Amino acid sequence: MAATKIIDAPRNGHEMAPLNTRARGDGTHGVTIVLTAPQRNSVSSVEIPGDPERAAWSGKMQFFLSIIGYSVGLGNIWRFPYLCQQNGGGAFLIPFMVMLILEGIPLFLIELGIGQRMRLGALGVWNTIHPWLGGIGISSCIVTLFVALYYNVIITWVFYYLFNSFRYPLPWGSCPTNGNGSVVEECARSSETAYFWYRTTLDAAPSMEEPGGLKWWIVLCLMLSWTIVFFIVMKGIQSSGKVVYFTSLFPYVVLTIFFVRGITLRGASAGLMHMYTPKVEKLSDPTVWLDAATQVFYSFGLAFGSLIAFGSYNTPKNNCVRDVLLVSVCNAVTAIYASVVIFAILGFKATVNVDRCIDLNKDILVRHSFLPYKNVTMEKYEEVMAGINATESKLLELEECSLSTQLDNAAEGTGLAFIVFTQAIVELPGAPFWAVLFFTMLLSLGLGSQIGILEGMLCTLFDIDIIKRVKKQHVTGVVCLFCFIVGFIFCTGAGEYWLKMFDSFAGTIGLVVVALMEMISVVYIYGHERFTEDIYQMTGYRPGLYWQLTWRYIGPAIMACILVSSVVFMIIKNPTYGAWNAELGLVEQTNYPSWVMVIALCMILAGVLPMPIVFLMRSFQCLKVDLDIHQGSIRRNETTASTKEMIDNDDEIASPDMPPQDSLAATRFTIGDFEDDENDFSGPALGGHVKTHSDASDDDDDDDKPVTMRPTMLMRVTGTHLDVPKLKKPFRMEVYDL
């Protein structure tokens, strides 16, 4: 083993701090290593755990709005109202709130808290907790990539509708005509909004096996979407943090405008009554609780790595518990608020459709002499309809004009945004104005979530040392370009079918498995006691019984139930997708082709297999070169830059006249977290103390304890100094390179 003397020249900015000598009064000199706790007033001015040059939020408001913009997304607008309607109306709020408290909030705090504690992305965090867990970060990154691929396609469609919203009249307000002046048959058999969506916008193919060519207008909008996303996230939170002021606040402004307008519309009360009338009997259905748990899971954006990334940009003393509670309340309130707005306007649409249906029936009844004239009272109309039996009604081709039936036809997802709600907008006075507002709101919600998704993925990539050497703009540009090229598959006639497939398989099982492993890793491997102490050191609040029960038992149990039920339903129910039948003018459920299911299975495995693969390869040391395992271990050390290299190299400091194995002549520093006692995990960077041994009788089982700075040369603490017992020979320090 060669010895290298310490020189004064700096080495990459991580040189070892100079050692101060202090007279002992007996003619010899001791060594004083000064450990100074950093100031806690700002992240940018102190050396902190994790990456010492890590970016930081410019203010509390920027962080809060970024979290809100990411968590409050399209699911709050077009998924939650549909679930309420289908799962018991107002009664659905009960399982939703229960799952929010037992599942969403605890896992939310785990991700935000561990990111703030480690100040690393998803890959660095799980490598830090244990190198064998590094696959969790890789799985999270892969699943996030799949979701980012198709999520931006929704933004693409929103752009297309937004551009068409500036036309008057709105292009989806009426059916186009043929050259002879007759209405296009496909539009007449469906509806104006459905025809514009499936034929004009998507030019939908009959199936996934007949995709057709690329649709140039969708390709251009997709390019615009990825270009905007690139410029937003190219510098990380330095650039995206400025955009969140718009993407987070503007949707609330639009929702409020729609709320004021919606509740004044005819039929709004009927829509709200239909949605929120509780059907308590639905609570006995297990699928209702499963839907609630799934909605909570996805509405928070858990397991994407984005919350860990957002937390890592916080100051060490940020009150993450308060942030979690505020965001959770805001998320739930937004979902309920959006439901009120949506169903108030859908109630208006349903009322207009019922009136139109009644007018058509009156025309038929007048033609067949059941009514004397069209403008009869409703009492007279209902009396005549009651006297017509089912056979006569079928012969006369009378429609069932039921308000509840119309409201039951409310859709979710793209059907709600691009078909149902657009039909309601057409009926509003000044329809283009409301269309522009609505699609600008969807654009803001989509961009806010997409920014968070990409931040989580890019933050994970930047934890890899090779990528860290490349400029952030270049890495972001390559990622966006790759996603744009892969996104061509969504620009074909089968684009919507592929998006539904990605949504059903790529971002479901993989995310749930990642979330379950995250909770198990933090609670049972990192340790719930240790994590509790971390929260206490960061916030001054010590999580109590509620947090312990949900972290250790209830949360993992709910995650396991979601995972098992998702797999079972996927096996029992043959997966299908809705294909557009142009001849009938409606959507038909079609089985996925076998080769598409193979692709779906590969995506699921790609999101899950990195966890066991990394575990096995690292546990059996199959990799000769592992760029992350050593990095993850070193990052467990919370120290300043002045001592970083000493610990990075696992150096031994000893007298040259003694062998390095001599325990009284060498001090060896191991990697980990500084501790004051067995319950203090704060580390010096958070104001904690260094655990030392004053005599050889302390703790015979040192090796079994997570002591992070374990000297083999005995030390004692005096104030802020570590006093080294005097040596018989003059002291000289040399570093042995292992």
ABEGO torsion letter per residue (X at the ends): XBBBBBBABBBGGABBBBBBBBBAGAGBBBBBBBBBBBBAABAAABBBBEBAABBBBABAAAAAAAAAAAABBAAAAAAAAAAAAAAGEAAAAAAAAAAAAAAAAAAAAAAAAAAAAAGBBAAAAAAAABAAAAAAAAAAAAAAAAAAAAAAAAAAAAAAAAAAAABOBBAAABBBBBAAGBBBAAAAABBAAAAAAAAAAAGBBABAABAEBBBAAAAAAAAAAAAAAAAAAAAEAAAAAAAAAAAAAAAAAAAAAAAAAAAABBGAAAAAAAAABBBAAAAABAAAAAAAAAAAAAAAGBGAGAAAAAAAABBAABBAAAAAAAAAAAAAAAAAAAAAAAAAAAAAAAAAAAAAAAAAAAAAAAAAGABABAABBAAAAAAAAAABBAAAAAAAGBBBBBAAAAAAABBBEAAAAAAAAAAAAAABBGAAAAAAAAAAAAAAAAAAAAAAAAAAAAAAAAABAAAAABBAAAAAAAAAAAAAAAAAAAABAAAAAAAAAAAAAAABAAAAAAAAAAAAAAAAAAEAAAAAAAAAAAAGBBBBAAAAAAAAAAAAAAAAAAAAAAAAAAAABBBBBBBBBAAAGBBBBBBBBAAAAAAAAAAAAAAAAAAAAAAAAAAAGABABBAAAAAAAAAABBBBAAAAAAAAAGBBBBBAABBAABAAABBBBBBEBBBABAABAAEAAAGBBBBBBABAABGAAAAABBBABBBABBBBBBEABBBBBBBABBBBBBBBBX
